[in-house]
C-alpha cells in the first residue's frame, strides 16, 4: 500500500507522537497497512518527514504534522523522551482519541493521565530497537510489544503491520521487567559508549549483572514477578536480541542531548529510598551519566 493514497486523512485510526528513531520505525511499518499520522516537534521537521526519510532499506514519506496542529485520531502512541511526556499528553488530548498508549522508557503513565483526559490512558512496553544515523533510521532488533487491557485495537494494528504484539493482563509487572532491562542496559551502554551486544562480553558483563543483582530486590518489592536468575537471563536475552542497537541513552549522549537517566535510574533510586534498600552502583551510575549531559539540560 502506498501511504500517499491515504495521506492527510480527516481522522486517523492511529497517530504516533514522537518522530525519533523508534517513532519512525513504528510509523513506517504501520503506514504499509493503514493510515498513520506522525507528530513532529514543529512544521519544519514535519515537512522534512513528508519529503521522505530512509527507514531501514526504504524511503518513508510520512503523513507528518507539527505538534501545534495535530489531526484527529482514534488512538495515540506516545514515543517521546520521558521529559517531554506532559507536552505529548497535551498534544494527544487535542486529537481527541479513544485512548493514549505510552511505549516510552521509564514509568510515565501518571504524567500522561495528569495531562490528558482521554477515556483510556496507560503505559505498555516494547523491546523493539532502532537508532538514527543522520537522517537514516536503522531498525536494530525485533522485540515484543505488550499493551494494557483495553488497547486490543492497537494490538491488532501492530500485528497487522508485522510486529509481535499482544495485550498483557499483568502489565504492571511487565513494566517493572522492562524497567529492569533499561536500568541495566541503557546507562551502562551510554557511559561506555558501546552497542548493547558489547555489554555481554567481559569486563562489562560483570557490571551488567551487578546492576541486575542490585536492582532486583527493589523491583521485587514493587511487584516484579520473576526471580533473580530469570531477571539476569531476561536482561541478557534483550542485550543479545538488540546487540547491534545503540541504546536510546547512548544516542542522547552522542548527540549532546538530555538523557532519560532520571526517568529510568532515578525511578529506581526513588523506589529504593521508599523500601530502605541500598543501590550504590546505580547511584554512582546515575551521577556519572548525569555528568555527561550538557549543562543546559540539567
C-alpha positions as CSV (number, residue, x, y, z in Angstrom):
1,X,0.0,0.0,0.0
2,X,1.3,3.5,-0.9
3,X,0.9,5.7,2.2
4,X,0.3,8.7,-0.2
5,X,-3.0,7.0,-1.2
6,X,-4.5,7.9,2.2
7,X,-2.4,10.9,3.3
8,X,-3.9,13.8,5.2
9,X,-6.9,11.8,6.3
10,X,-9.8,13.6,8.1
11,X,-9.4,11.3,11.1
12,X,-6.6,8.8,11.5
13,X,-7.1,5.4,13.1
14,X,-3.7,5.9,14.8
15,X,-1.2,8.7,15.5
16,X,2.3,8.5,16.8
17,X,3.7,11.4,18.9
18,X,7.5,11.4,18.7
19,X,9.4,11.3,15.4
20,X,12.7,9.9,16.8
21,X,14.2,6.6,15.7
22,X,11.6,4.4,17.4
23,X,8.7,6.5,16.4
24,X,9.8,6.5,12.8
25,X,10.4,2.7,12.9
26,X,6.8,2.1,14.2
27,X,5.2,4.6,11.8
28,X,7.0,3.3,8.7
29,X,5.9,-0.3,9.4
30,X,2.3,0.7,10.3
31,X,1.9,3.0,7.3
32,X,2.4,0.0,5.0
33,X,-1.0,-1.3,6.1
34,X,-3.0,1.7,7.3
35,X,-3.1,5.5,7.6
36,X,-0.8,6.8,10.4
37,X,-0.2,10.3,11.5
38,X,3.2,11.2,12.8
39,X,3.5,14.2,15.1
40,X,6.8,16.1,14.9
41,X,8.1,18.9,17.1
42,X,7.4,21.6,14.5
43,X,6.4,22.3,11.0
44,X,10.0,22.4,9.6
45,X,10.6,18.8,10.9
46,X,7.2,17.7,9.7
47,X,7.9,19.0,6.2
48,X,11.2,17.1,6.1
49,X,9.4,13.9,7.1
50,X,6.8,14.4,4.5
51,X,9.6,14.8,1.9
52,X,10.9,11.4,2.9
53,X,13.3,9.7,5.3
54,X,15.1,6.4,5.0
55,X,13.9,3.8,7.5
56,X,15.7,0.5,7.0
57,X,16.0,-0.1,3.3
58,X,13.2,2.1,2.0
59,X,12.1,5.7,1.8
60,X,9.2,6.6,4.1
61,X,7.1,9.7,3.2
62,X,5.3,10.3,6.5
63,X,1.9,11.8,7.0
64,X,3.6,14.3,9.3
65,X,2.1,17.1,11.3
66,X,3.6,19.8,13.6
67,X,2.9,19.4,17.3
68,X,0.8,22.6,17.3
69,X,-1.5,21.3,14.6
70,X,-2.2,17.6,15.2
71,X,-5.0,15.8,13.3
72,X,-7.9,13.9,14.9
73,X,-7.0,10.3,15.7
74,X,-8.7,7.3,17.3
75,X,-5.6,6.1,19.2
76,X,-2.3,7.7,20.0
77,X,1.0,6.0,20.8
78,X,3.4,8.2,22.7
79,X,7.1,7.7,21.9
80,X,8.7,10.9,23.0
81,X,11.5,11.2,25.6
82,X,10.3,10.9,29.2
83,X,11.0,14.6,29.9
84,X,8.6,15.5,27.1
85,X,5.7,13.4,28.4
86,X,3.5,16.2,29.7
87,X,3.7,18.1,26.4
88,X,3.0,15.0,24.4
89,X,-0.1,14.3,26.6
90,X,-1.4,17.7,25.9
91,X,-0.9,17.2,22.2
92,X,-2.8,13.9,22.3
93,X,-5.7,15.4,24.2
94,X,-6.3,17.7,21.3
95,X,-6.8,14.9,18.8
96,X,-9.1,13.7,20.7
97,X,-8.5,10.0,20.9
98,X,-10.3,7.0,22.4
99,X,-7.0,6.0,24.1
100,X,-3.4,7.1,24.6
101,X,-0.7,4.5,25.0
102,X,2.8,5.2,26.2
103,X,5.6,2.9,24.9
104,X,8.3,5.0,26.5
105,X,11.2,4.2,28.7
106,X,10.7,4.8,32.4
107,X,7.3,5.0,34.2
108,X,5.2,7.7,32.6
109,X,1.6,6.7,32.9
110,X,0.9,9.0,35.8
111,X,2.2,12.1,34.0
112,X,0.1,11.2,30.9
113,X,-3.1,10.8,33.0
114,X,-2.4,14.1,34.7
115,X,-2.2,16.0,31.4
116,X,-4.6,14.1,29.1
117,X,-8.3,13.3,29.9
118,X,-8.8,10.7,27.2
119,X,-11.1,7.8,28.1
120,X,-8.2,5.4,28.3
121,X,-4.6,6.3,29.2
122,X,-2.0,3.8,30.2
123,X,1.6,2.5,29.5
124,X,2.7,-0.6,27.7
125,X,6.2,-1.8,26.9
126,X,8.2,-2.5,23.8
127,X,11.6,-4.1,23.2
128,X,11.8,-3.0,19.6
129,X,15.1,-1.3,18.8
130,X,16.1,1.4,16.3
131,X,18.7,4.1,16.1
132,X,19.2,7.1,13.9
133,X,22.4,7.9,11.9
134,X,21.9,11.4,10.5
135,X,18.5,11.3,8.7
136,X,18.6,7.5,8.3
137,X,16.8,5.2,10.8
138,X,18.2,1.7,11.4
139,X,15.9,-0.9,12.9
140,X,18.2,-2.9,15.1
141,X,16.3,-5.7,16.9
142,X,12.8,-7.2,16.6
143,X,11.3,-7.4,20.1
144,X,7.9,-7.7,21.6
145,X,5.3,-5.1,22.4
146,X,2.9,-5.6,25.3
147,X,-0.2,-3.5,25.8
148,X,-2.5,-3.0,28.7
149,X,-6.1,-4.3,28.6
150,X,-8.4,-2.0,26.7
151,X,-5.8,-1.5,23.9
152,X,-6.8,-4.6,21.9
153,X,-7.5,-2.5,18.7
154,X,-3.9,-1.1,18.8
155,X,-2.5,-4.6,19.3
156,X,-4.4,-5.7,16.2
157,X,-3.0,-2.8,14.2
158,X,0.6,-3.7,15.3
159,X,0.2,-7.4,14.5
160,X,-1.2,-6.5,11.1
161,X,2.0,-4.4,10.5
162,X,4.2,-7.4,11.4
163,X,5.0,-6.6,15.0
164,X,4.9,-9.1,17.7
165,X,2.3,-7.5,20.0
166,X,-0.3,-8.7,22.4
167,X,-2.4,-7.5,25.4
168,X,-0.8,-8.4,28.8
169,X,-3.2,-8.6,31.7
170,X,-0.4,-8.1,34.3
171,X,1.0,-5.0,32.6
172,X,2.3,-3.5,35.9
173,X,4.7,-6.4,36.4
174,X,5.7,-6.3,32.7
175,X,6.6,-2.6,33.1
176,X,8.8,-3.4,36.0
177,X,10.6,-6.1,34.0
178,X,11.1,-3.6,31.2
179,X,12.4,-1.1,33.7
180,X,14.9,-3.6,34.9
181,X,16.2,-4.1,31.4
182,X,16.5,-0.4,30.9
183,X,18.2,0.1,34.2
184,X,20.9,-2.4,33.3
185,X,21.5,-1.7,29.6
186,X,20.8,2.0,28.9
187,X,23.1,3.8,31.3
188,X,25.9,1.3,31.1
189,X,25.9,1.5,27.3
190,X,25.8,5.3,27.5
191,X,28.6,5.5,29.9
192,X,30.9,3.2,28.0
193,X,29.6,4.3,24.6
194,X,29.1,0.8,23.2
195,X,26.2,-1.0,21.4
196,X,24.1,-3.3,23.5
197,X,25.8,-6.5,22.5
198,X,29.2,-5.4,23.9
199,X,27.6,-5.5,27.4
200,X,27.6,-9.3,27.2
201,X,31.4,-9.5,26.9
202,X,34.0,-9.2,29.7
203,X,34.5,-6.9,31.6
204,X,31.2,-5.2,31.0
205,X,29.1,-8.4,31.6
206,X,30.1,-8.4,35.2
207,X,28.9,-4.8,35.6
208,X,25.7,-5.6,33.8
209,X,25.0,-8.5,36.2
210,X,25.9,-6.4,39.2
211,X,23.3,-3.8,38.2
212,X,20.6,-6.5,37.9
213,X,21.6,-8.1,41.2
214,X,21.3,-4.7,43.0
215,X,18.1,-3.6,41.4
216,X,16.2,-6.9,41.6
217,X,15.2,-6.7,45.4
218,X,13.9,-3.2,44.9
219,X,11.8,-4.1,41.9
220,X,10.7,-7.4,43.6
221,X,9.4,-5.3,46.5
222,X,7.4,-3.2,43.9
223,X,5.8,-6.3,42.3
224,X,8.3,-7.8,39.8
225,X,7.2,-11.3,39.2
226,X,10.5,-13.1,38.3
227,X,13.3,-14.5,40.4
228,X,16.8,-13.1,40.2
229,X,18.3,-15.8,37.8
230,X,15.3,-15.2,35.5
231,X,15.9,-11.5,35.7
232,X,19.5,-11.8,34.7
233,X,18.5,-14.1,31.9
234,X,16.0,-11.7,30.6
235,X,18.5,-8.8,30.5
236,X,21.0,-11.0,28.7
237,X,18.3,-12.1,26.2
238,X,17.4,-8.5,25.4
239,X,21.0,-7.4,25.0
240,X,21.6,-10.3,22.6
241,X,18.4,-9.7,20.6
242,X,19.3,-6.0,20.3
243,X,23.1,-6.5,20.0
244,X,23.5,-4.0,17.2
245,X,21.3,-1.4,18.8
246,X,22.6,1.9,20.2
247,X,20.6,2.3,23.4
248,X,18.5,5.4,23.5
249,X,20.6,6.9,26.3
250,X,23.7,6.3,24.3
251,X,22.1,8.1,21.3
252,X,21.3,11.0,23.6
253,X,24.9,11.2,25.0
254,X,26.4,11.1,21.5
255,X,24.0,13.8,20.3
256,X,24.6,16.0,23.3
257,X,21.0,15.8,24.4
258,X,19.3,15.5,27.8
259,X,19.1,11.8,28.7
260,X,16.3,9.8,30.4
261,X,18.5,8.9,33.4
262,X,16.1,10.4,35.9
263,X,13.1,8.6,34.4
264,X,15.0,5.3,34.5
265,X,17.7,5.1,37.1
266,X,16.1,8.0,39.1
267,X,12.9,6.0,39.3
268,X,14.8,3.1,40.9
269,X,16.6,5.4,43.3
270,X,13.2,6.7,44.5
271,X,11.8,3.2,44.9
272,X,14.9,2.1,46.8
273,X,14.6,5.0,49.2
274,X,10.9,4.0,49.9
275,X,11.9,0.5,50.7
276,X,15.2,1.3,52.5
277,X,17.3,-0.7,50.1
278,X,20.8,0.5,49.2
279,X,21.7,0.7,45.5
280,X,25.1,2.2,45.5
281,X,26.1,1.0,42.0
282,X,23.0,2.6,40.4
283,X,23.5,5.8,42.4
284,X,27.1,6.1,41.1
285,X,25.9,5.3,37.5
286,X,23.2,8.0,37.9
287,X,25.8,10.6,38.8
288,X,28.2,9.5,36.0
289,X,25.6,9.7,33.2
290,X,24.1,12.9,34.5
291,X,27.6,14.4,34.3
292,X,27.7,13.6,30.6
293,X,24.6,15.7,29.9
294,X,25.2,19.3,28.6
295,X,24.9,21.8,31.4
296,X,21.8,23.4,29.8
297,X,19.9,20.1,30.0
298,X,20.4,19.5,33.7
